[in-house]
Amino acid sequence: MAKPIAEQVMVITGASSGIGLATAQDAARRGAKVVLAARNAQDLEHAVQEIRRDGGEAIAVPTDVAEYEQVEQLAARAVEAYGRIDTWINNAAVSAYAEFTELPLEDFRRIMDVNFMGQVYGARAALPHLERSNGTLICVGSTLSDRGIPLQGAYCASKHAIKGWLDSLRTELRRAGSNVVVTLVKPSSVNTPLFNKAKTHMGVMPQPIAPIYEPELGVEALLRAATTRERELFVGGGGKVLSTAERISPKLVDIWEQRQGFEGQMTDWPKSKDAPHNLYHHVEHDGGVRGDFVADEKHRSAYQSLERNVRAAALTAAAALAASALVTRRMRGSGVLTAALACGAAALTGKAVLTKFEG
């Protein structure tokens, strides 16, 4: 069973802004020792100072996740400071908005290097330490791990790659008898500064496709993953809808994206391709937790709330059916009814157990 957040040492990449920063802040408030990693040393140090002022424990380790030597140093620094690593969160990501034929190939490669290879490097550096702590590897993918959208082909490719690689890694670890939990977290559109910092060839600043969720829902999913044995978690119901629609009818999703997938990612705010972006180097200020779409944020996700409680609901229903089966038997009721109630209880208990251990 995973340790409570208060007893964990957590390493978080991409921790200078967005969901990564918010997760570091919340985990530290709950008592975790947090190692924040990103390229922007100044913003990292500012975040660490704020955490310490609030009574938390944290260190900053400036890291470009596209450089394996730096990721190895990050892991070593975490162990040097706190003695172990309980949870490693691969969260760093960059993006560029352009149609495929307009996106320079070096930009495509850079996105793959940061978003995909950065997570591969993180896993390679973290796994020996997570094996010793029976810890958790959390990789932040995306709804776009399941379905690509226009104008972000490289980003979608990187997120698809993460999912396929984790399916392979998870199976290999199980065969080896590893106790490391591997969880893929798939956010829907979240109001983070990623869109402010992304490179764009559209002539305008990009925006997330609606519905847009607040970063705190991402924090909830990541910290849940750090304390449970989940295989995959969605952030926000919008992503789950898109993923489900893709399974049912990819052609219908194609049609929807042709109509909504282009303009739906464009603001009215002019921005040239030469404007500052963080594809190769960090910007002066990473932007904090939130982006520019606060007015459009959804503060709750009905799907996420329901999914969070499905295990408890399944166990409650199982207990009720088991009790009914016992009462029916004692009253010498129908053997068929008793058996049906018992089977229902077993099925629901199995669902809850599988949900718990499928990671």
C-alpha positions as CSV (number, residue, x, y, z in Angstrom):
1,M,0.0,0.0,0.0
2,A,1.3,3.4,-0.9
3,K,2.5,5.8,1.8
4,P,0.3,8.8,2.8
5,I,1.3,12.0,1.1
6,A,2.7,13.3,4.4
7,E,5.3,10.5,4.5
8,Q,6.4,10.7,0.9
9,V,9.4,12.2,-0.9
10,M,8.1,13.4,-4.3
11,V,10.1,14.4,-7.4
12,I,8.1,16.6,-9.9
13,T,9.3,17.7,-13.2
14,G,7.8,20.7,-15.0
15,A,7.3,22.1,-11.5
16,S,7.8,25.8,-12.2
17,S,4.3,26.3,-13.4
18,G,0.9,24.8,-14.1
19,I,-0.2,21.5,-12.6
20,G,3.4,20.6,-11.6
21,L,3.8,23.7,-9.5
22,A,0.3,23.4,-8.0
23,T,1.0,19.7,-7.1
24,A,4.3,20.6,-5.4
25,Q,2.6,23.3,-3.4
26,D,-0.3,21.1,-2.3
27,A,1.9,18.0,-1.5
28,A,4.2,20.2,0.6
29,R,1.2,21.6,2.5
30,R,0.2,18.0,3.3
31,G,3.7,17.2,4.7
32,A,5.5,15.7,1.7
33,K,9.1,16.5,1.0
34,V,9.1,17.8,-2.5
35,V,11.9,18.1,-5.1
36,L,10.9,20.6,-7.8
37,A,12.6,20.3,-11.3
38,A,12.3,22.6,-14.4
39,R,14.6,24.7,-16.5
40,N,13.7,28.0,-15.0
41,A,16.0,28.2,-11.9
42,Q,14.7,31.6,-10.8
43,D,11.0,30.5,-10.8
44,L,11.9,27.2,-9.1
45,E,13.7,28.9,-6.3
46,H,10.8,31.3,-5.8
47,A,8.4,28.4,-5.6
48,V,10.7,26.6,-3.0
49,Q,10.9,29.8,-0.9
50,E,7.2,30.1,-0.8
51,I,6.8,26.5,0.2
52,R,9.3,26.9,3.0
53,R,7.6,30.1,4.2
54,D,4.4,28.1,4.6
55,G,6.3,25.5,6.7
56,G,6.9,22.9,3.9
57,E,10.1,21.1,2.9
58,A,11.3,21.5,-0.7
59,I,14.4,21.9,-2.8
60,A,14.9,23.1,-6.4
61,V,16.9,21.2,-8.9
62,P,17.1,23.1,-12.3
63,T,16.8,20.4,-14.9
64,D,16.3,20.1,-18.7
65,V,14.5,16.7,-18.9
66,A,15.7,16.3,-22.5
67,E,19.2,15.8,-21.2
68,Y,19.6,12.4,-19.5
69,E,22.6,13.4,-17.4
70,Q,20.6,16.2,-15.9
71,V,17.8,13.8,-15.0
72,E,20.2,11.4,-13.4
73,Q,21.5,14.3,-11.3
74,L,18.0,15.2,-10.4
75,A,17.4,11.7,-9.0
76,A,20.7,11.7,-7.2
77,R,20.1,15.1,-5.6
78,A,16.7,14.0,-4.4
79,V,18.2,10.9,-2.7
80,E,21.1,12.9,-1.3
81,A,18.6,15.4,0.2
82,Y,15.9,13.1,1.5
83,G,17.3,9.6,1.4
84,R,14.8,8.0,-1.0
85,I,12.2,8.7,-3.7
86,D,8.6,7.5,-3.1
87,T,6.8,9.1,-6.1
88,W,8.3,10.4,-9.3
89,I,6.0,12.6,-11.5
90,N,7.0,13.1,-15.1
91,N,5.1,16.3,-16.0
92,A,7.4,18.5,-18.1
93,A,6.0,19.3,-21.5
94,V,6.2,21.8,-24.4
95,S,4.1,22.4,-27.5
96,A,4.0,24.1,-30.9
97,Y,0.9,25.0,-32.9
98,A,1.1,24.5,-36.6
99,E,-0.1,22.3,-39.4
100,F,2.4,19.4,-40.0
101,T,3.8,20.8,-43.3
102,E,4.5,24.2,-41.6
103,L,6.2,22.9,-38.4
104,P,10.0,22.8,-38.7
105,L,11.2,19.2,-38.3
106,E,13.6,20.4,-35.6
107,D,10.7,21.7,-33.6
108,F,8.9,18.3,-34.0
109,R,11.9,16.5,-32.8
110,R,12.3,18.9,-29.8
111,I,8.7,18.2,-28.7
112,M,9.4,14.5,-28.8
113,D,12.7,14.9,-26.9
114,V,11.0,16.9,-24.1
115,N,7.6,15.3,-23.8
116,F,8.5,11.7,-24.6
117,M,12.2,11.1,-24.1
118,G,12.1,13.4,-21.0
119,Q,9.6,10.9,-19.4
120,V,11.7,7.9,-20.6
121,Y,14.8,9.5,-19.0
122,G,12.8,10.2,-15.8
123,A,11.7,6.6,-15.6
124,R,15.2,5.2,-16.2
125,A,16.7,7.4,-13.5
126,A,13.9,6.9,-11.0
127,L,13.1,3.2,-11.3
128,P,16.1,1.9,-9.2
129,H,15.1,4.2,-6.4
130,L,11.3,3.4,-6.7
131,E,12.1,-0.3,-6.6
132,R,13.8,0.2,-3.2
133,S,10.8,2.2,-1.8
134,N,8.0,0.2,-3.6
135,G,7.1,3.6,-5.0
136,T,5.0,5.1,-7.8
137,L,5.9,6.3,-11.3
138,I,3.4,8.8,-12.5
139,C,3.5,10.0,-16.2
140,V,1.4,12.9,-17.3
141,G,0.0,12.1,-20.7
142,S,-3.1,13.7,-22.1
143,T,-6.5,13.1,-23.5
144,L,-4.5,13.4,-26.7
145,S,-2.8,10.1,-25.7
146,D,-6.0,8.5,-27.1
147,R,-6.9,10.8,-29.9
148,G,-4.9,13.3,-31.9
149,I,-6.2,16.8,-32.9
150,P,-5.1,19.2,-35.6
151,L,-2.4,21.8,-35.1
152,Q,-0.7,19.8,-32.4
153,G,0.6,16.8,-34.3
154,A,3.9,16.6,-32.5
155,Y,2.4,17.0,-29.1
156,C,-0.2,14.3,-29.9
157,A,2.5,12.0,-31.1
158,S,4.5,12.5,-27.9
159,K,1.5,11.7,-25.7
160,H,0.5,8.7,-27.8
161,A,4.1,7.4,-27.4
162,I,4.0,7.7,-23.6
163,K,0.9,5.5,-23.4
164,G,2.3,2.8,-25.7
165,W,5.6,2.8,-23.9
166,L,3.9,2.5,-20.4
167,D,1.8,-0.4,-21.5
168,S,5.1,-2.2,-22.4
169,L,6.9,-1.1,-19.2
170,R,4.1,-2.0,-16.9
171,T,4.0,-5.6,-18.3
172,E,7.7,-6.0,-18.0
173,L,7.7,-4.8,-14.4
174,R,4.9,-7.2,-13.5
175,R,6.8,-10.1,-15.0
176,A,9.9,-9.2,-13.0
177,G,7.9,-9.1,-9.8
178,S,8.3,-5.4,-9.3
179,N,6.1,-3.6,-6.8
180,V,6.5,-0.2,-8.5
181,V,3.1,1.2,-9.5
182,V,2.9,2.8,-13.0
183,T,0.1,5.3,-13.6
184,L,-0.8,7.3,-16.6
185,V,-2.7,10.6,-15.9
186,K,-4.6,12.0,-18.8
187,P,-5.6,15.6,-18.4
188,S,-8.3,17.2,-20.5
189,S,-7.8,20.9,-21.4
190,V,-6.5,22.6,-18.2
191,N,-5.9,26.3,-17.8
192,T,-2.2,26.4,-17.4
193,P,0.5,28.7,-18.8
194,L,1.4,26.1,-21.5
195,F,-0.6,27.9,-24.0
196,N,1.0,31.3,-23.3
197,K,4.5,29.7,-23.7
198,A,3.8,27.5,-26.7
199,K,5.3,28.4,-30.1
200,T,2.7,29.2,-32.6
201,H,2.5,29.5,-36.4
202,M,-1.2,30.4,-36.4
203,G,-0.7,34.2,-36.1
204,V,-2.6,34.2,-32.8
205,M,-2.1,32.8,-29.3
206,P,-3.5,29.3,-28.9
207,Q,-6.1,28.3,-26.4
208,P,-7.3,25.0,-24.9
209,I,-10.3,23.3,-26.5
210,A,-13.4,23.6,-24.3
211,P,-14.3,22.4,-21.7
212,I,-11.4,23.9,-19.7
213,Y,-10.7,22.7,-16.2
214,E,-8.9,24.3,-13.3
215,P,-5.3,23.1,-12.4
216,E,-6.5,21.9,-9.0
217,L,-8.4,19.0,-10.6
218,G,-5.0,17.9,-12.0
219,V,-3.5,18.1,-8.6
220,E,-6.3,15.9,-7.2
221,A,-5.6,13.3,-9.8
222,L,-1.8,13.3,-9.3
223,L,-2.0,13.0,-5.6
224,R,-4.6,10.3,-5.8
225,A,-2.3,8.4,-8.1
226,A,0.5,8.8,-5.6
227,T,-1.5,7.1,-2.9
228,T,-3.4,4.4,-4.8
229,R,-2.7,1.7,-7.5
230,E,-4.5,3.2,-10.5
231,R,-3.6,2.3,-14.0
232,E,-5.0,5.4,-15.7
233,L,-6.8,8.5,-14.5
234,F,-8.5,11.2,-16.5
235,V,-8.6,14.8,-15.4
236,G,-12.0,16.2,-16.3
237,G,-14.8,14.5,-18.1
238,G,-14.2,16.3,-21.4
239,G,-11.2,14.1,-22.1
240,K,-13.1,10.9,-21.2
241,V,-15.9,11.9,-23.7
242,L,-13.3,12.4,-26.5
243,S,-11.6,9.1,-25.7
244,T,-14.8,7.2,-25.7
245,A,-16.0,8.9,-28.9
246,E,-12.8,7.8,-30.6
247,R,-13.4,4.2,-29.6
248,I,-16.9,4.3,-30.9
249,S,-16.5,6.2,-34.2
250,P,-13.1,7.8,-35.2
251,K,-14.7,9.0,-38.4
252,L,-17.3,11.1,-36.5
253,V,-14.5,12.5,-34.4
254,D,-12.7,13.4,-37.6
255,I,-15.7,15.3,-38.8
256,W,-16.1,17.2,-35.5
257,E,-12.4,18.1,-35.5
258,Q,-12.6,19.4,-39.0
259,R,-15.4,21.8,-37.9
260,Q,-14.2,22.6,-34.4
261,G,-10.6,21.6,-34.0
262,F,-9.0,24.6,-35.8
263,E,-10.8,27.7,-34.7
264,G,-11.4,26.1,-31.3
265,Q,-7.7,26.4,-30.6
266,M,-7.3,30.0,-31.7
267,T,-7.8,33.1,-29.6
268,D,-8.2,36.6,-31.1
269,W,-4.9,37.7,-29.6
270,P,-2.2,38.3,-32.2
271,K,1.0,36.4,-31.7
272,S,3.8,35.8,-34.2
273,K,6.0,32.7,-34.6
274,D,8.9,34.9,-33.4
275,A,7.3,35.7,-30.1
276,P,9.0,34.3,-27.0
277,H,8.3,30.6,-26.4
278,N,9.8,27.9,-24.3
279,L,10.4,25.2,-26.9
280,Y,14.2,25.3,-26.6
281,H,14.8,27.7,-23.6
282,H,12.7,28.7,-20.7
283,V,10.9,32.1,-20.9
284,E,11.8,34.8,-18.3
285,H,8.8,33.9,-16.1
286,D,6.9,30.6,-16.4
287,G,3.6,32.1,-15.5
288,G,2.6,30.5,-12.2
289,V,-0.2,28.0,-11.8
290,R,-2.8,29.5,-14.1
291,G,-3.1,30.6,-17.7
292,D,-5.2,33.4,-19.2
293,F,-8.5,31.5,-19.3
294,V,-9.7,31.8,-15.6
295,A,-13.1,33.0,-16.6
296,D,-13.7,29.8,-18.6
297,E,-12.4,27.3,-15.9
298,K,-14.6,24.5,-14.6
299,H,-14.0,24.0,-10.9
300,R,-15.6,20.6,-10.8
301,S,-15.8,17.5,-12.9
302,A,-18.8,15.3,-12.4
303,Y,-17.0,12.4,-14.1
304,Q,-13.9,12.8,-11.9
305,S,-16.0,12.9,-8.8
306,L,-18.0,9.8,-9.9
307,E,-14.9,7.9,-10.9
308,R,-13.2,8.7,-7.6
309,N,-16.1,7.2,-5.7
310,V,-16.8,4.2,-7.9
311,R,-14.7,1.8,-5.8
312,A,-16.5,2.8,-2.6
313,A,-19.8,2.6,-4.3
314,A,-19.0,-0.9,-5.6
315,L,-18.0,-2.1,-2.2
316,T,-21.1,-0.7,-0.6
317,A,-23.3,-2.3,-3.1
318,A,-21.4,-5.6,-2.7
319,A,-21.9,-5.5,1.1
320,A,-25.6,-4.8,0.6
321,L,-26.1,-7.7,-1.8
322,A,-24.1,-10.1,0.5
323,A,-26.3,-9.1,3.4
324,S,-29.4,-9.7,1.3
325,A,-28.1,-13.1,0.2
326,L,-27.4,-14.1,3.9
327,V,-30.9,-12.9,5.0
328,T,-32.5,-14.8,2.1
329,R,-30.7,-18.0,2.9
330,R,-31.7,-17.8,6.6
331,M,-35.3,-17.2,5.6
332,R,-35.0,-20.3,3.4
333,G,-35.7,-18.3,0.3
334,S,-35.1,-19.3,-3.2
335,G,-31.7,-20.9,-3.8
336,V,-31.6,-19.2,-7.2
337,L,-32.2,-15.8,-5.6
338,T,-29.6,-16.4,-2.9
339,A,-27.0,-17.5,-5.5
340,A,-27.8,-14.5,-7.7
341,L,-27.3,-12.1,-4.8
342,A,-24.1,-13.8,-3.8
343,C,-22.8,-13.6,-7.4
344,G,-23.7,-10.0,-7.6
345,A,-21.8,-9.3,-4.4
346,A,-18.8,-11.2,-5.7
347,A,-18.8,-9.4,-9.0
348,L,-18.9,-5.9,-7.4
349,T,-16.2,-6.8,-4.9
350,G,-14.1,-8.1,-7.8
351,K,-14.7,-4.8,-9.7
352,A,-13.5,-2.8,-6.7
353,V,-10.5,-5.0,-6.2
354,L,-9.5,-4.9,-9.9
355,T,-9.9,-1.1,-9.8
356,K,-7.5,-1.0,-6.9
357,F,-4.8,-3.3,-8.3
358,E,-5.0,-2.9,-12.0
359,G,-2.1,-0.5,-11.8
